Amino acid sequence: MLKTSSYYWIFSVVSFTLTLVLILTLFGDFDGSDYRYFFSSDTLYLPSVYQDLFIDGNTLAGWELNPAPNIFPDMIIYSLLMFLVGGKFLLASLLFAIIQYYFIFFLIYKLVRFRFNKRETLINLGIGNLLLTLFFFNYLESGNLRLAFQVLSNSYHLGSFINTLLATYLILSYIKTKSIWKLIVFSLLIILASFSDKLFIAYFTGIGLVIYLFTGVINKFRFPRVIHIIALISIISSIIGYSIYSFIPSRYLTFGTPYSSSATIESRILSFKNQWFHFYQIATETWSGFFIILLLLLSIIGLVVIFFKTKSQKNSSFWISSILLIYFGGLIFIPSITGSYIGLDCIRYNINLYLVALVILPFIGSYFSLNKLFTLISSSFIIGYIVLISYNFSSLINITNYNSHYPEVTETLDELKREYNLKNGISEYWYAKFNTMFSKEDLRIYSTHFNLRAYYHVTNLNWFYTNSDGSPAVFNFVIAENEITVEEVKKVFENVEVISKNGLTICLTPDFIFNKDSQLPVLVSTMED
């Protein structure tokens, strides 16, 4: 018979191996709309930065980076992956998704080990992982990527969650070892994380201060000096990280505008309503969504019960449940307070809530001696996922074609480039990076407003004026889709030839360049005159 310790290792390996196969099945099941969703202009931010810097040989000068630039860990890890796979952004994105998912679990493992032994940690994380894979099952059930996307995509604030886990680990490790270098690394991490994503300041430093005040009031602030030091370092380092923005010359590098914390009362009320409606929407649209919300609620209820059962004892269970409840409260209410939860895609602002709640539920269950129940549930999940993967085996096999995807719209544009000698082009935001990155003919398309004025959001403004070889950037076509209509194009150009092919409409124009002052198109012929 297997030793008990061997069983837990085997269970953990089976759980996480099934998850890997499930992720590959998910990517292998992508259709054209899924590629367009997963590789939108927002998620092509990092690939386009890498291409501009390391393939085209440009510099950061002129870039308007994301409002959350995602320097660490997203940009660093993604750039390394792009280098290793030779600039193949499709493959880099798949590898990034897998590495990100497993790294989150590795960090949670390191944190949980401060409280639980290895056997308990392995079995409960194995179960928690199976619960979390409901996000991937949701895609296979509904054909909609919106939930799975949040767990797998780059530059959608999961980096701030990873930094939160890293910072928490460094705090606990420092308290345990009193190693000064860990405190130094902690300080540097807070600076870098605060600069990389200002959401980190709200969700780590902000909620951390609430936790500090909560524990301080209960203990009348009579706790080890190290706690005060950590709180002070967190505040100072966060301020330094945030202040970095003011030291970067805007003429060299700028950042997009985030949602304002000075939102109106109406937008805050709407954000509050949106968030609670979306909890309901997720729970009622699919079975997987129903169980995601159910498990989330069970996790919160379990923490509340533990809190009240242990409040008189003030033991470790009390403090852990208190901290997690405060953390969950912050994740739920901060997007509402800032008025930034305007749509279901804004689940990216508190996806941590789902991640943590589902992963820790088995640990909460062990407190109530529900180990046998969770073992039964996990066994059902394993059997179910094996059946699901077998049923979608063709999708798993199709993963071999994933890296060679060629969108029909991009293929059409490449054909038109050869047929009509297309040069640079312009389009609205959602058509620009997508077709530029997927083009096999090195077609460059840059985003503009509906009136064809250059739109600098998450682009290098130099693209509109200079090619990567230093020559002037000359344009001769406009993609007439969404808010850029043929009528709008004709308001700017007198001579326009409208071409329609495979459902795509482009307007061929006389050669034009962009005026740096007005940021509007100017005919080359008028410049020559």
VOGU-3710 file (C-alpha; in Angstrom, 3 decimals, decimal comma):
1> mlktssyywi> 0,000/0,000/0,000  1,042/3,580/-0,594  2,316/5,562/2,335  0,011/8,398/3,384  2,585/11,040/2,429  2,943/9,468/-1,030  -0,818/9,619/-1,530  -0,884/13,377/-0,948  1,976/13,940/-3,360  0,246/11,805/-6,002
11> fsvvsftltl> -3,071/13,594/-5,468  -1,385/16,990/-5,823  0,427/15,919/-9,002  -2,793/14,544/-10,508  -4,692/17,726/-9,631  -2,196/20,128/-11,159  -1,468/17,895/-14,163  -5,175/17,783/-14,970  -5,227/21,566/-14,758  -2,377/21,847/-17,260
21> vliltlfgdf> -4,172/19,530/-19,674  -7,378/21,518/-19,143  -5,610/24,810/-19,940  -4,136/23,306/-23,115  -7,590/21,994/-24,055  -9,004/25,475/-23,540  -6,429/27,134/-25,805  -6,825/24,337/-28,341  -10,578/25,018/-28,462  -10,142/28,667/-29,478
31> dgsdyryffs> -12,118/29,827/-32,496  -11,649/33,109/-34,349  -13,668/35,165/-31,865  -11,705/33,685/-28,932  -8,383/34,686/-30,484  -9,759/38,157/-31,020  -10,927/38,318/-27,393  -7,760/36,920/-25,843  -5,475/38,955/-28,111  -7,301/42,261/-28,025
41> sdtlylpsvy> -5,383/45,512/-28,333  -5,237/45,655/-24,527  -3,585/42,245/-24,088  -1,260/42,878/-27,038  0,276/45,698/-25,006  3,309/43,675/-23,909  3,904/41,931/-27,272  3,801/45,287/-29,065  6,251/46,846/-26,586  8,624/43,904/-27,068
51> qdlfidgntl> 8,374/44,090/-30,866  8,977/47,833/-30,844  12,020/47,645/-28,558  13,724/44,378/-29,437  12,625/43,603/-33,000  12,171/47,043/-34,559  15,014/48,490/-32,479  13,212/51,546/-31,149  13,386/52,942/-27,615  10,827/53,726/-24,921
61> agwelnpapn> 10,968/57,387/-25,963  7,524/58,374/-27,203  5,629/55,519/-25,595  2,398/55,992/-23,701  2,430/52,905/-21,516  -0,541/51,438/-19,689  -1,779/53,445/-16,679  -0,563/50,325/-14,865  2,680/49,730/-16,823  3,038/46,194/-15,398
71> ifpdmiiysl> 6,828/46,354/-15,296  7,055/43,602/-12,680  6,444/40,773/-12,996  4,447/40,862/-16,268  6,729/42,839/-18,577  9,947/41,231/-17,382  8,650/37,648/-17,553  6,812/38,180/-20,836  9,856/39,771/-22,483  12,025/36,860/-21,357
81> lmflvggkfl> 9,526/34,389/-22,820  9,347/36,357/-26,081  13,139/36,170/-26,305  13,185/32,425/-25,624  10,531/31,629/-28,253  11,942/33,954/-30,888  9,288/36,660/-30,697  6,320/34,311/-31,239  3,763/36,169/-29,157  1,105/33,449/-29,399
91> lasllfaiiq> 3,415/30,892/-27,843  4,751/33,394/-25,316  1,189/34,205/-24,216  0,352/30,529/-23,695  3,522/29,915/-21,694  2,951/33,085/-19,687  -0,580/31,966/-18,777  0,645/28,579/-17,549  3,613/29,981/-15,627  1,482/32,705/-14,048
101> yyfiffliyk> -1,159/30,219/-12,864  1,318/27,816/-11,303  3,463/30,563/-9,807  0,420/31,906/-7,972  -0,121/28,471/-6,455  3,566/28,190/-5,574  3,379/31,465/-3,648  0,168/30,412/-1,915  1,885/27,147/-0,998  4,784/29,075/0,567
111> lvrfrfnkre> 2,345/31,216/2,555  0,172/28,352/3,747  3,227/26,452/4,977  3,640/29,044/7,735  0,463/27,633/9,276  -0,067/24,068/7,936  2,200/21,062/7,534  3,205/19,792/4,108  0,589/17,030/3,989  -2,330/19,347/4,804
121> tlinlgignl> -1,003/21,961/2,419  -0,660/19,584/-0,516  -4,066/17,971/-0,155  -5,923/21,239/0,414  -4,160/23,116/-2,377  -4,807/20,174/-4,684  -8,520/20,438/-3,880  -8,479/24,238/-4,094  -6,867/24,003/-7,505  -9,656/21,701/-8,708
131> lltlfffnyl> -12,241/24,189/-7,457  -10,497/27,072/-9,201  -10,456/25,199/-12,511  -14,189/25,921/-12,645  -13,016/29,090/-14,419  -11,679/26,939/-17,266  -14,707/24,665/-17,214  -16,831/27,797/-17,587  -15,258/28,420/-20,994  -15,781/24,840/-22,153
141> esgnlrlafq> -19,370/25,003/-20,897  -20,344/28,414/-22,257  -17,856/29,100/-25,058  -17,275/32,491/-23,414  -13,746/33,469/-22,389  -14,589/36,331/-20,055  -13,940/34,412/-16,789  -11,085/32,105/-17,845  -9,425/35,092/-19,499  -9,047/36,851/-16,150
151> vlsnsyhlgs> -6,974/33,981/-14,733  -4,770/33,485/-17,799  -4,144/36,879/-19,399  -1,142/39,146/-18,966  -1,240/42,767/-17,771  -4,736/42,527/-16,284  -3,747/43,216/-12,661  -2,839/39,655/-11,693  0,692/41,010/-11,420  -0,409/43,165/-8,484
161> fintllatyl> -1,863/40,047/-6,840  1,408/38,166/-7,336  3,282/41,100/-5,796  0,846/41,050/-2,873  1,593/37,363/-2,288  5,347/38,006/-2,567  5,187/40,931/-0,145  3,119/38,933/2,361  5,590/36,065/2,173  8,504/38,431/2,812
171> ilsyiktksi> 6,706/39,882/5,852  6,076/36,473/7,395  9,547/35,260/6,517  11,164/38,350/8,060  9,125/38,017/11,260  10,267/34,414/11,498  13,957/34,837/10,629  14,669/38,539/11,359  16,898/38,537/8,256  17,542/42,168/7,366
181> wklivfslli> 18,027/41,455/3,653  14,418/40,241/3,453  13,298/43,597/4,794  15,398/45,340/2,151  13,963/43,134/-0,615  10,489/43,811/0,795  11,020/47,558/0,558  12,330/47,346/-3,017  9,435/45,095/-4,008  6,876/47,587/-2,646
191> ilasfsdklf> 8,514/50,412/-4,601  8,549/48,428/-7,835  5,060/46,971/-7,336  3,565/50,391/-6,534  5,041/51,822/-9,710  4,062/48,805/-11,807  0,406/48,902/-10,820  -1,160/51,537/-8,579  -3,898/49,040/-7,767  -1,263/47,325/-5,619
201> iayftgiglv> -1,157/50,390/-3,367  -4,888/50,099/-2,726  -4,994/46,338/-2,294  -1,773/45,808/-0,363  -0,793/49,017/1,389  -4,333/50,389/1,777  -5,974/47,199/2,997  -2,792/46,408/4,949  -3,150/49,633/6,904  -6,759/48,765/7,726
211> iylftgvink> -5,539/45,386/9,007  -2,771/47,135/10,976  -5,272/49,509/12,604  -7,729/46,675/13,293  -5,122/44,520/15,024  -3,701/47,592/16,739  -7,032/48,612/18,247  -7,675/45,085/19,528  -4,171/44,839/21,013  -4,011/48,515/22,034
221> frfprvihii> -1,034/48,628/19,663  0,959/46,480/22,048  2,637/44,196/19,551  6,263/43,676/18,429  8,091/46,699/17,075  8,680/44,841/13,815  4,979/45,230/12,926  5,248/49,026/13,213  8,422/48,956/11,095  6,748/46,898/8,354
231> alisiissii> 3,760/49,264/8,303  6,050/52,300/8,046  8,172/50,729/5,290  5,013/49,832/3,348  3,767/53,422/3,454  7,099/55,057/2,596  7,934/52,567/-0,170  4,472/52,916/-1,709  4,851/56,707/-1,758  8,275/56,373/-3,400
241> gysiysfips> 6,914/53,941/-5,989  3,999/56,225/-6,804  6,294/59,267/-6,941  8,452/57,723/-9,663  5,825/58,832/-12,189  6,523/62,486/-11,431  10,258/62,079/-12,106  9,845/60,624/-15,607  9,799/63,452/-18,203  6,451/63,426/-20,028
251> ryltfgtpys> 8,231/64,480/-23,207  10,042/61,137/-23,089  7,525/58,660/-21,668  3,895/58,967/-20,604  1,256/56,738/-19,039  -2,412/56,288/-19,845  -5,065/57,814/-17,631  -6,590/55,407/-15,073  -10,106/55,619/-13,717  -10,253/58,627/-11,423
261> ssatiesril> -10,689/58,213/-7,685  -12,649/61,471/-7,813  -15,557/59,775/-9,579  -19,043/61,169/-9,145  -21,470/59,797/-6,577  -23,605/58,503/-9,454  -20,727/56,507/-10,981  -19,869/55,049/-7,584  -23,450/53,973/-7,007  -23,518/52,494/-10,517
271> sfknqwfhfy> -20,249/50,629/-9,858  -21,726/49,213/-6,661  -24,869/48,066/-8,470  -22,861/46,658/-11,401  -20,678/44,549/-9,165  -23,527/42,950/-7,258  -25,524/42,428/-10,425  -22,540/40,673/-11,990  -22,277/38,308/-9,028  -25,885/37,408/-9,793
281> qiatetwsgf> -25,234/37,249/-13,548  -22,304/34,864/-13,182  -24,303/32,629/-10,844  -27,352/32,368/-13,088  -25,897/32,022/-16,589  -24,014/28,719/-16,254  -23,649/25,848/-13,821  -19,931/26,522/-13,466  -20,676/30,166/-12,692  -23,252/29,102/-10,118
291> fiilllllsi> -20,703/26,931/-8,316  -18,028/29,650/-8,492  -20,321/32,095/-6,679  -21,563/29,377/-4,302  -17,995/28,462/-3,307  -17,155/32,140/-2,919  -20,082/32,595/-0,540  -19,240/29,422/1,390  -15,687/30,642/1,851  -16,839/34,011/3,217
301> iglvviffkt> -19,454/32,398/5,457  -16,855/29,940/6,765  -14,481/32,784/7,640  -17,265/34,687/9,418  -18,140/31,620/11,505  -14,480/31,022/12,403  -14,111/34,691/13,343  -17,012/34,626/15,810  -16,081/31,199/17,197  -12,538/32,326/17,992
311> ksqknssfwi> -12,938/36,027/18,835  -12,712/35,348/22,565  -9,573/33,219/22,174  -7,686/35,548/19,819  -5,783/32,545/18,422  -4,207/32,150/14,983  -7,554/31,129/13,420  -9,071/34,384/14,667  -6,326/36,535/13,191  -6,245/34,676/9,862
321> ssilliyfgg> -10,035/34,859/9,442  -10,027/38,546/10,437  -7,304/39,456/7,972  -8,933/37,522/5,129  -12,345/39,065/5,786  -10,852/42,567/5,760  -8,995/41,697/2,549  -12,181/40,367/0,928  -14,075/43,465/2,027  -11,487/45,696/0,380
331> lifipsitgs> -11,589/43,675/-2,840  -15,364/44,013/-2,985  -15,766/47,676/-2,064  -12,700/49,472/-3,477  -13,852/49,219/-7,145  -17,229/50,592/-6,056  -15,729/53,407/-3,981  -13,528/54,494/-6,900  -16,402/54,216/-9,381  -14,302/51,999/-11,647
341> yigldciryn> -16,511/48,908/-11,914  -18,281/49,886/-15,136  -18,666/46,444/-16,766  -18,189/42,719/-16,231  -14,689/42,943/-17,690  -13,869/45,013/-14,577  -13,861/41,764/-12,637  -10,118/42,148/-13,274  -10,073/44,665/-10,410  -11,044/42,038/-7,845
351> inlylvalvi> -10,369/38,680/-9,478  -8,152/38,078/-6,400  -11,365/37,658/-4,425  -12,343/34,587/-6,430  -8,824/33,187/-6,539  -8,238/33,354/-2,807  -11,773/32,335/-1,784  -11,854/29,167/-3,884  -8,298/28,111/-3,050  -8,672/28,509/0,737
361> lpfigsyfsl> -12,101/26,869/0,981  -10,625/23,382/1,628  -8,522/24,847/4,465  -11,675/26,369/5,933  -13,366/22,991/5,520  -10,591/21,282/7,476  -11,316/23,613/10,404  -14,844/22,212/10,472  -13,574/18,610/9,998  -15,062/18,385/6,510
371> nklftlisss> -12,004/16,661/5,042  -13,950/13,581/3,906  -16,552/15,726/2,162  -13,898/17,713/0,296  -12,057/14,506/-0,610  -15,293/13,187/-2,123  -15,835/16,458/-3,980  -12,269/16,451/-5,304  -12,616/12,847/-6,476  -15,757/13,845/-8,372
381> fiigyivlis> -13,885/16,764/-9,931  -11,027/14,513/-11,044  -13,396/12,022/-12,664  -15,414/14,849/-14,226  -12,368/16,565/-15,677  -10,979/13,335/-17,104  -14,322/12,799/-18,847  -14,390/16,463/-19,979  -10,855/16,314/-21,373  -11,625/13,030/-23,137
391> ynfsslinit> -14,783/14,531/-24,632  -12,751/17,529/-25,865  -9,763/15,443/-26,939  -9,868/16,919/-30,441  -9,388/20,374/-28,889  -6,414/19,103/-26,896  -4,848/17,725/-30,072  -5,614/20,994/-31,852  -3,257/22,846/-29,521  -0,527/21,983/-32,046
401> nynshypevt> -2,190/24,445/-34,458  -2,571/27,185/-31,864  0,696/28,971/-32,634  -0,035/29,137/-36,369  -3,401/30,905/-36,130  -3,963/33,400/-38,936  -7,131/35,512/-38,475  -9,272/35,871/-41,586  -9,400/39,648/-41,241  -5,595/39,854/-41,089
411> etldelkrey> -5,196/37,449/-43,987  -7,571/39,631/-45,997  -5,553/42,745/-45,165  -2,323/41,007/-46,164  -3,920/40,041/-49,495  -5,037/43,626/-50,016  -1,536/44,847/-49,220  -0,106/42,727/-52,013  -2,912/43,649/-54,399  -3,030/47,405/-53,792
421> nlkngiseyw> 0,485/48,087/-52,494  -0,761/49,158/-49,089  1,643/51,142/-46,958  0,899/52,059/-43,343  -2,754/52,161/-42,326  -4,997/53,492/-39,593  -8,067/52,119/-37,830  -9,956/52,356/-34,579  -8,217/50,981/-31,471  -9,478/47,388/-31,550
431> yakfntmfsk> -8,369/46,722/-35,149  -4,908/48,249/-34,918  -2,598/46,104/-32,765  -4,522/42,907/-33,497  -3,868/43,056/-37,238  -0,383/44,498/-36,876  0,769/41,656/-34,625  -0,871/38,873/-36,669  0,186/40,182/-40,090  2,583/38,006/-42,090
441> edlriysthf> 3,318/40,889/-44,459  4,652/43,286/-41,802  1,545/45,417/-42,191  1,488/48,303/-39,718  -1,847/49,719/-38,593  -2,124/52,422/-35,938  -5,146/53,583/-33,982  -6,967/56,874/-34,398  -10,088/58,585/-33,138  -13,228/58,497/-35,293
451> nlrayyhvtn> -12,148/61,780/-36,977  -8,758/60,186/-37,869  -6,781/62,136/-35,275  -3,916/60,023/-33,908  -4,809/58,053/-30,778  -1,707/57,621/-28,627  -3,190/55,281/-26,009  -0,724/52,435/-25,318  1,288/53,172/-28,453  4,542/54,817/-29,424
461> lnwfytnsdg> 3,586/58,220/-30,821  6,622/58,020/-33,118  4,853/55,278/-35,100  2,649/57,953/-36,651  5,602/59,971/-37,921  8,592/57,690/-38,496  9,061/54,092/-39,634  11,429/51,852/-37,699  14,088/52,346/-40,401  13,998/56,127/-39,827
471> spavfnfvia> 12,049/57,003/-42,986  8,872/59,140/-42,788  5,737/57,127/-41,999  3,473/57,356/-45,063  -0,104/56,059/-44,967  -2,528/55,205/-47,752  -5,506/53,351/-46,305  -8,076/53,446/-43,513  -10,002/50,488/-42,092  -13,613/51,656/-42,021
481> eneitveevk> -14,993/49,688/-39,099  -16,840/50,561/-35,886  -16,790/54,319/-35,206  -14,565/55,081/-38,216  -17,051/55,147/-41,069  -16,604/55,715/-44,792  -18,413/59,024/-44,344  -15,883/60,149/-41,717  -13,021/59,202/-44,016  -14,544/61,191/-46,873
491> kvfenvevis> -14,699/64,247/-44,601  -10,886/64,166/-44,510  -10,045/62,931/-48,024  -11,694/63,992/-51,286  -10,457/61,029/-53,304  -11,338/57,751/-51,645  -11,657/54,299/-53,187  -13,775/51,972/-51,053  -12,727/48,304/-51,137  -14,812/45,534/-49,551
501> knglticltp> -13,554/41,985/-49,220  -14,569/39,122/-46,941  -16,738/41,455/-44,880  -13,924/43,975/-44,383  -14,092/47,532/-45,690  -11,039/49,696/-46,282  -10,705/53,117/-47,837  -7,764/53,624/-50,190  -6,554/57,207/-49,925  -3,861/59,360/-51,462
511> dfifnkdsql> -0,573/59,123/-49,557  -0,723/61,060/-46,312  1,359/61,692/-43,206  0,428/62,971/-39,746  0,981/66,533/-38,642  2,710/66,496/-35,250  0,919/69,618/-34,035  -2,655/68,749/-35,002  -2,113/64,964/-34,998  -4,319/64,864/-38,101
521> pvlvstmed> -3,652/63,465/-41,598  -2,021/65,735/-44,172  -1,740/64,763/-47,849  1,850/64,240/-49,001  1,028/66,070/-52,249  0,190/69,252/-50,344  3,483/69,062/-48,488  5,385/68,718/-51,768  3,589/71,725/-53,207
//
